[in-house]
Structures are given as structure tokens and as C-alpha cells.
Amino acid sequence: MVKLRLKRFGKKREVSYRIVAMTSSTRRDGRPLEELGFYNPRTDETRLNVPAIVKRLKDGAQPTDTVRSILEKAKVFEQINA
């Protein structure tokens, strides 16, 4: 199963995340199928590749709870139904 989840990177106490598509059995920082965006919790900055995310969601990818809340804030789910 393909999941949309966060991949951690950055220095200690200065963490950032990439939003990636990975198989569910892959470790957290393993090789992703595709990188779909960026999330910085310290500044609450997000950069999303919305067309690629919509394509992955339509193909059946399941977002984790944290990624789901990030996508809801960016109103990505509204574009799937449209």
C-alpha cells in the first residue's frame, strides 16, 4: 500500500520534513517513490506539489494523520472532488 507521509531531515532540534509517497513497509527515512512537498513545523511553512498529490490520492494512496491535516489546511481534498 502506498502512503503519503513525512520524511524527517535537518539538524537536531532544527527538524524539517518532506511529504513523500512511500510503500507502507519502507522505513521512515528510506527511499521514497516520489517527493510531493515540504513542511517546516518551526515556521509553519508548507510547499506542496498539488497536482502530484491529487494524482497519488486518486490512485489510492492513504495519507497519515499529520499529512492529512496539512493537506486539509491547504484545501487539497477539495480539488479531488472537483
Secondary structure by P-SEA (a helix, b strand, c coil): cccbbbbbbccccbbbbbbcccccccccccccccccbbbbccccbbbbaaaaaaaaaaabbbbcaaaaaaaaaaaaaaaaac
